[in-house]
């Protein structure tokens, strides 16, 4: 019998091969609704950001909830890092959630005829914390030059 991704993570934790609990409560697939192994190449949190933009055209409230979910205290590390992948929370992903939040905000405003500033204000400081963490992680020498993440050769410097 093939283990589901959820059962595999629990087994890895039990066997002390992975410590996902250092991030706090488990990020269940039921909560992380738009990123799944069956149609996301690696279950990355930044895929969720990209998924939310076209999703906002269909259900902007759900897209906003998905973005807000990643910035909640349950998943956003106190240092500002967002979990990277379902299988490796501690890896580094580019800070694309801010851009996605802005696009979802603009799409929703156009559809509703009014802007949801509460959404934008609620997520702004959390994503600013994430961006600051990312800059400090990727620009360790303070030269404003960023290194391409390993395995993501197409991401611009």
C-alpha positions in Angstrom: 0.0 0.0 0.0 1.4 3.4 -1.0 1.4 5.9 1.8 -0.3 9.3 1.3 1.9 12.3 1.6 0.3 13.0 5.0 1.1 9.5 6.3 4.6 9.7 4.9 5.2 13.0 6.8 3.9 11.5 10.0 6.1 8.4 9.5 9.2 10.6 8.9 8.5 12.6 12.1 8.0 9.4 14.1 11.3 8.0 12.7 13.0 11.4 13.4 13.9 11.9 9.8 12.0 15.2 9.6 11.0 17.8 12.2 8.1 19.6 10.7 6.7 20.3 14.2 9.3 23.0 14.7 7.0 25.2 12.6 4.1 24.7 15.0 0.9 22.9 14.0 0.9 20.7 11.0 -0.1 22.4 7.7 -2.7 19.9 6.6 -3.6 19.5 3.0 -7.2 20.3 3.9 -6.1 23.8 4.9 -3.6 24.3 2.1 -6.3 23.8 -0.4 -4.8 25.0 -3.7 -1.4 23.3 -3.5 -1.5 19.5 -3.7 0.9 16.9 -4.9 -1.4 15.8 -7.7 -1.2 19.1 -9.7 1.5 21.1 -8.1 5.0 20.0 -9.2 6.4 20.1 -5.6 3.7 21.3 -3.3 5.5 24.6 -2.8 3.9 27.5 -0.9 4.8 29.9 -3.7 2.7 27.8 -6.1 -0.2 28.8 -3.8 0.5 32.4 -4.5 0.4 31.9 -8.2 -2.7 29.8 -8.0 -4.6 32.5 -6.1 -4.4 35.0 -9.0 -6.6 33.1 -11.5 -8.6 31.7 -8.6 -9.5 35.3 -7.7 -11.3 35.6 -11.0 -13.7 32.8 -9.9 -13.8 33.2 -6.1 -11.8 36.2 -4.7 -12.8 35.5 -1.1 -11.4 32.0 -1.3 -8.2 33.4 -2.9 -7.8 35.9 -0.1 -8.4 33.3 2.5 -5.7 31.1 1.0 -3.1 33.9 1.0 -4.1 34.9 4.5 -3.8 31.3 5.6 -0.1 31.2 4.7 0.6 34.5 6.7 -1.2 33.2 9.8 0.7 32.7 13.0 0.2 29.0 12.6 2.4 28.8 9.5 4.5 32.0 9.3 7.6 31.4 11.4 8.3 34.1 14.0 11.3 35.2 11.9 9.1 35.8 8.9 9.8 32.6 6.9 6.9 31.0 5.1 6.9 27.2 4.9 8.5 26.3 1.6 7.2 22.9 0.6 4.9 20.3 2.2 7.9 18.0 2.4 10.6 20.6 3.5 9.2 23.6 5.4 12.6 25.1 6.1 13.7 25.6 2.5 13.7 29.1 0.9 11.2 30.3 -1.6 11.0 33.8 -3.3 8.7 36.3 -1.7 5.9 36.2 -4.3 3.0 36.3 -1.9 3.0 40.1 -1.7 2.7 40.4 -5.4 -0.1 37.8 -5.4 -1.9 39.6 -2.6 -1.8 42.9 -4.5 -3.1 41.2 -7.7 -5.9 39.4 -5.8 -6.8 42.8 -4.2 -6.9 44.5 -7.6 -9.0 41.7 -9.2 -11.4 41.7 -6.3 -11.7 45.5 -6.3 -12.5 45.5 -10.0 -15.2 42.7 -9.6 -16.8 44.2 -6.5 -16.5 47.9 -7.4 -14.8 48.6 -4.1 -11.4 47.7 -2.6 -11.1 45.4 0.4 -8.5 47.4 2.3 -9.0 45.2 5.4 -7.6 42.3 3.5 -4.6 44.3 2.2 -3.9 45.9 5.6 -4.3 42.6 7.4 -1.7 40.8 5.3 0.7 43.6 4.5 2.8 43.6 7.7 3.1 39.8 7.7 4.3 39.8 4.1 6.7 42.6 4.9 8.1 40.5 7.7 8.5 37.6 5.2 10.2 39.9 2.6 12.6 41.2 5.2 13.5 37.6 6.3 14.0 36.7 2.6 16.3 39.7 1.9 18.4 38.9 5.0 18.6 35.2 4.0 19.5 35.8 0.4 21.7 38.9 0.6 23.9 38.0 3.5 26.7 40.4 2.5 24.3 43.4 2.2 25.2 44.1 -1.5 21.6 44.1 -2.8 22.4 41.2 -5.0 20.4 38.0 -4.8 21.5 34.5 -5.5 19.4 32.3 -7.7 17.7 29.6 -5.5 19.0 26.1 -6.2 16.8 24.3 -8.7 15.1 27.5 -9.8 17.5 28.6 -12.5 14.8 30.6 -14.3 14.2 32.9 -11.3 15.9 36.3 -12.0 18.7 37.6 -9.8 
